[in-house]
């Protein structure tokens, strides 16, 4: 099995990727900025590592960890993108 922090970071990157895809679908592809997408992925990775440190994730199952990671990544990227506007 994959270590808990690695699984959470991978899921958070997936959640941030979903938010980036949501933003890309709202705008035209010519306006897509890869620098902002990379910033969102970095923000999601840091937020997921913070979740590992703050929460007791060792008792969670795999599905709960992936769900927590997706929500952490999506919400961190969403909040960061709203703060930048």
C-alpha angles and dihedrals in degrees: 000000000000118000115264098245092048092050091048093049092049091050091047091052088052090051091050089048089055091053091048089051090049090053093045091053091054093053132047117267091244090065094051111123116204090194091062090047091053090048090053092052092050091049091051093049092051092046092051092050088050089052090053090052097044103038128056095241095162091087095052123099125235095264092049091049093051091047091049091048094049092049093045094050095044095046095044092051092043093050092045092050091050092049091053093056 
